[in-house]
């Protein structure tokens, strides 16, 4: 089952997460809520049910209307806001790369063979079969025990199969426009530093020295390679760490401190801006159904 955030002028959100594997889902209707530019470490597939959502992803402004599917690869930076007076209502599932890889290995008949993960070159798809597969999976996930593990696994397999058949490629990720090989190296060096020290305050000059370039050159290279400024990427790492801590049962205050946020309110604010629900809603999303304000 999942946790449902309260009805209000900004809408509602119902969240669910699997306690044993990286599979999550949200059903939401937002009006004025704007998602800050962020990314997930999972595949994200969303079916728009009502209204329309406008978002920026991979250098383009996209709109997903009723019946359309949004497809984000892991680490695809994107934002989001209403593109209609009705706001937008959608169902979204998050699938960890490990889950997708395992299912693709099963489909290929060789679980021991390395599997190339699919990538989606179009953030929006109008394929009705893909939309139906995602919706059926989402319904099973939020149904909890009423659906049963066999139904959930069957629909998960069907959804991944549909995703690969309708819109996915196995090509390597394309480097962002304006990014050279040298810039990519500098960006990767800086990323390694941020991943090791995400909870610490890293001066821009120290990060640039580690990358082997000027601060301006690093900012430009990092944005070209990852679609985020280094500070935004650092915050993303902190949010992901906080999610893991919350899922493990730590309090919001403990998660905030260990992940590098100033305090609990600082974590709360960025959690809502990036994920649409509060840390508390996310933490309680296994095994219960309730409502609580997300704003």
C-alpha positions as CSV (number, residue, x, y, z in Angstrom):
1,X,0.0,0.0,0.0
2,X,1.0,3.6,0.1
3,X,0.8,6.9,1.8
4,X,-1.6,9.6,0.5
5,X,-0.9,13.3,0.9
6,X,-3.8,15.5,1.7
7,X,-6.2,17.2,-0.6
8,X,-5.7,21.0,-0.9
9,X,-5.3,23.8,-3.3
10,X,-2.0,22.4,-4.4
11,X,-3.4,18.9,-5.0
12,X,-2.6,15.5,-3.5
13,X,-0.1,12.7,-3.8
14,X,-0.2,9.0,-2.9
15,X,3.2,7.3,-2.6
16,X,4.2,3.6,-2.4
17,X,7.6,1.9,-2.2
18,X,8.6,-1.8,-2.1
19,X,10.5,-2.6,1.1
20,X,12.7,-5.2,-0.5
21,X,13.7,-3.9,-3.9
22,X,14.1,-0.5,-5.7
23,X,10.5,-0.2,-7.0
24,X,8.4,2.8,-6.1
25,X,5.2,4.5,-7.4
26,X,3.3,7.7,-7.0
27,X,-0.2,8.8,-8.0
28,X,-0.6,12.6,-7.8
29,X,-2.6,15.6,-9.0
30,X,-0.7,19.0,-8.7
31,X,-1.9,22.5,-9.6
32,X,0.7,25.1,-8.5
33,X,3.5,22.8,-7.3
34,X,6.7,23.2,-9.4
35,X,9.3,20.5,-9.3
36,X,12.9,21.9,-9.0
37,X,15.3,20.5,-11.5
38,X,16.3,17.1,-10.2
39,X,17.0,13.5,-11.2
40,X,16.4,10.0,-10.0
41,X,18.8,7.0,-9.7
42,X,16.0,4.9,-11.3
43,X,14.0,4.7,-14.5
44,X,10.9,6.9,-14.2
45,X,7.8,6.3,-16.3
46,X,4.7,8.4,-15.9
47,X,1.3,8.3,-17.5
48,X,-0.6,11.6,-17.6
49,X,-4.3,11.1,-16.8
50,X,-5.7,14.6,-16.6
51,X,-4.5,18.0,-17.8
52,X,-0.9,18.5,-19.0
53,X,2.6,18.8,-17.5
54,X,5.4,20.9,-19.0
55,X,9.0,20.1,-18.2
56,X,12.6,20.6,-19.4
57,X,14.7,17.6,-20.2
58,X,17.8,17.1,-22.3
59,X,17.8,20.6,-23.6
60,X,14.2,20.7,-24.8
61,X,10.9,21.8,-23.4
62,X,8.3,19.0,-23.5
63,X,4.6,18.7,-22.7
64,X,2.8,15.5,-21.7
65,X,-1.0,15.6,-22.1
66,X,-3.6,13.1,-21.2
67,X,-2.7,9.6,-22.4
68,X,1.0,10.4,-23.0
69,X,3.9,8.7,-21.2
70,X,7.0,10.5,-19.8
71,X,10.1,8.4,-19.8
72,X,13.2,9.4,-17.9
73,X,16.5,7.5,-17.8
74,X,18.4,7.2,-14.5
75,X,20.2,10.6,-13.8
76,X,18.1,12.5,-16.4
77,X,17.7,16.0,-14.9
78,X,14.2,17.4,-15.3
79,X,11.7,19.8,-13.7
80,X,8.0,20.0,-14.0
81,X,4.9,22.3,-13.7
82,X,1.3,22.5,-14.8
83,X,0.7,23.4,-18.4
84,X,-3.1,23.6,-18.1
85,X,-5.6,25.2,-15.7
86,X,-6.6,21.7,-14.6
87,X,-3.1,21.1,-13.4
88,X,-1.9,17.6,-14.1
89,X,-2.8,14.2,-12.7
90,X,-0.4,11.3,-13.4
91,X,0.7,7.9,-12.3
92,X,4.5,7.3,-12.1
93,X,6.6,4.3,-11.4
94,X,10.3,4.3,-10.5
95,X,12.3,1.2,-11.4
96,X,15.9,0.7,-10.1
97,X,18.4,-0.3,-12.9
98,X,19.1,-3.5,-11.0
99,X,15.4,-4.6,-11.3
100,X,15.4,-3.7,-15.0
101,X,18.6,-5.6,-15.6
102,X,17.4,-8.7,-13.8
103,X,14.1,-8.7,-15.8
104,X,15.9,-8.2,-19.1
105,X,18.3,-11.1,-18.3
106,X,15.3,-13.3,-17.7
107,X,13.7,-12.2,-20.9
108,X,16.9,-13.0,-22.7
109,X,17.2,-16.5,-21.2
110,X,20.7,-16.0,-19.7
111,X,20.8,-14.5,-16.2
112,X,24.6,-14.7,-16.1
113,X,25.2,-12.7,-19.3
114,X,25.9,-9.0,-18.9
115,X,22.8,-7.0,-20.0
116,X,22.9,-3.7,-21.6
117,X,20.5,-1.4,-20.0
118,X,18.0,0.4,-22.3
119,X,18.0,4.1,-22.8
120,X,15.1,6.3,-23.9
121,X,15.9,9.0,-26.4
122,X,12.4,10.6,-26.3
123,X,11.2,12.0,-22.9
124,X,7.6,11.8,-24.1
125,X,5.8,9.0,-25.9
126,X,2.2,8.7,-27.2
127,X,2.3,4.9,-27.6
128,X,-0.9,3.6,-26.0
129,X,0.5,0.2,-25.4
130,X,3.3,1.6,-23.3
131,X,0.8,3.8,-21.4
132,X,-1.4,0.8,-20.7
133,X,1.4,-1.4,-19.5
134,X,2.7,1.4,-17.1
135,X,-0.9,2.0,-15.8
136,X,-1.5,-1.7,-15.2
137,X,1.8,-2.0,-13.2
138,X,1.0,1.2,-11.2
139,X,-2.5,-0.1,-10.3
140,X,-1.0,-3.4,-9.1
141,X,1.7,-1.7,-7.0
142,X,-0.7,0.7,-5.2
143,X,-3.2,-2.1,-4.6
144,X,-0.8,-3.7,-2.1
145,X,-1.9,-7.2,-0.8
146,X,-5.1,-7.0,-2.9
147,X,-3.0,-7.5,-6.0
148,X,-0.6,-10.1,-4.7
149,X,3.1,-10.6,-5.4
150,X,2.5,-12.8,-8.5
151,X,0.3,-10.2,-10.2
152,X,2.8,-7.4,-9.4
153,X,5.7,-9.4,-10.8
154,X,3.8,-10.3,-13.9
155,X,2.9,-6.7,-14.6
156,X,6.4,-5.6,-13.8
157,X,7.7,-7.9,-16.4
158,X,5.1,-6.8,-18.9
159,X,5.8,-3.2,-18.3
160,X,9.6,-3.6,-18.8
161,X,9.0,-5.6,-21.9
162,X,6.7,-2.8,-23.3
163,X,9.3,-0.1,-22.3
164,X,12.0,-1.9,-24.3
165,X,9.9,-2.6,-27.3
166,X,8.3,0.9,-27.6
167,X,10.9,3.7,-27.5
168,X,14.1,2.2,-26.0
169,X,17.5,1.9,-27.6
170,X,20.6,0.2,-26.3
171,X,22.9,3.0,-27.5
172,X,25.4,4.7,-25.3
173,X,24.3,7.9,-23.6
174,X,24.9,10.8,-26.0
175,X,27.1,13.5,-24.6
176,X,25.3,16.8,-24.2
177,X,25.8,19.5,-26.9
178,X,28.9,21.6,-26.3
179,X,30.7,19.0,-24.2
180,X,34.1,17.9,-25.3
181,X,36.1,14.9,-24.2
182,X,38.3,17.1,-22.1
183,X,35.3,18.7,-20.4
184,X,33.9,15.2,-19.7
185,X,37.1,14.2,-17.9
186,X,37.0,17.3,-15.8
187,X,33.3,16.8,-15.0
188,X,33.9,13.2,-14.0
189,X,36.8,14.2,-11.7
190,X,34.6,16.7,-10.0
191,X,31.7,14.3,-9.7
192,X,34.0,11.7,-8.0
193,X,35.0,14.4,-5.4
194,X,31.3,15.3,-4.8
195,X,30.3,11.7,-4.4
196,X,33.0,11.1,-1.8
197,X,32.3,14.3,0.1
198,X,28.6,15.0,-0.6
199,X,27.9,15.8,3.1
200,X,30.7,18.3,3.3
201,X,31.0,21.9,2.1
202,X,33.4,21.8,-0.9
203,X,34.8,25.2,-2.0
204,X,34.4,25.9,-5.7
205,X,38.2,26.5,-6.0
206,X,39.0,23.2,-4.4
207,X,36.6,21.4,-6.7
208,X,38.1,23.1,-9.8
209,X,41.6,22.2,-8.7
210,X,40.6,18.5,-8.4
211,X,39.1,18.7,-11.8
212,X,42.2,20.4,-13.3
213,X,40.5,23.5,-14.7
214,X,39.2,26.9,-13.7
215,X,36.0,27.4,-11.8
216,X,34.2,28.8,-14.8
217,X,35.4,26.0,-17.0
218,X,34.3,23.4,-14.5
219,X,30.8,24.9,-14.1
220,X,30.4,24.9,-17.9
221,X,31.8,21.3,-18.3
222,X,29.7,19.9,-15.4
223,X,26.5,21.5,-16.8
224,X,27.2,20.1,-20.3
225,X,28.0,16.6,-19.0
226,X,25.3,16.1,-16.3
227,X,22.7,18.8,-16.9
228,X,23.1,20.2,-13.4
229,X,25.4,22.7,-11.7
230,X,27.8,21.1,-9.2
231,X,25.9,22.5,-6.3
232,X,22.6,21.1,-7.6
233,X,24.3,17.7,-8.2
234,X,25.7,17.8,-4.6
235,X,22.2,18.4,-3.3
236,X,20.9,15.6,-5.4
237,X,23.4,13.2,-3.8
238,X,22.3,14.4,-0.4
239,X,18.7,13.8,-1.2
240,X,19.4,10.3,-2.4
241,X,21.3,9.6,0.8
242,X,18.5,11.0,2.9
243,X,16.0,8.8,1.1
244,X,18.1,5.7,1.9
245,X,18.4,6.7,5.5
246,X,14.6,7.3,5.8
247,X,13.9,4.0,4.2
248,X,16.1,2.4,6.7
249,X,14.1,3.9,9.6
250,X,16.2,6.9,10.6
251,X,14.3,10.0,11.7
252,X,14.0,13.0,9.4
253,X,16.3,15.0,11.7
254,X,18.9,12.2,11.7
255,X,18.7,11.8,7.9
256,X,19.1,15.5,7.4
257,X,22.2,15.7,9.6
258,X,23.9,12.6,8.1
259,X,23.1,13.6,4.5
260,X,24.6,17.1,4.9
261,X,21.5,19.3,5.1
262,X,21.5,22.3,7.5
263,X,18.6,20.9,9.5
264,X,15.3,19.0,9.2
265,X,13.4,21.9,7.6
266,X,16.1,22.3,5.0
267,X,15.7,18.6,4.0
268,X,11.9,18.9,4.1
269,X,11.9,21.9,1.7
270,X,14.2,20.3,-0.9
271,X,12.5,16.9,-0.6
272,X,9.1,18.4,-1.5
273,X,10.5,20.5,-4.3
274,X,12.2,17.5,-5.9
275,X,9.9,14.6,-5.1
276,X,6.5,16.2,-4.5
277,X,6.0,14.6,-1.1
278,X,7.4,15.2,2.4
279,X,10.1,13.0,4.0
280,X,7.5,11.7,6.3
281,X,5.2,10.6,3.5
282,X,8.0,8.8,1.8
283,X,9.1,7.1,5.0
284,X,5.6,5.8,5.8
285,X,4.9,4.6,2.2
286,X,5.4,0.9,3.0
287,X,2.4,-0.9,4.5
288,X,-0.1,1.8,5.3
289,X,-2.5,4.2,3.6
290,X,-2.9,7.8,5.0
291,X,-3.1,11.4,4.0
292,X,-0.8,14.2,4.9
293,X,-0.1,17.6,3.4
294,X,2.9,17.6,1.1
295,X,3.4,21.4,1.1
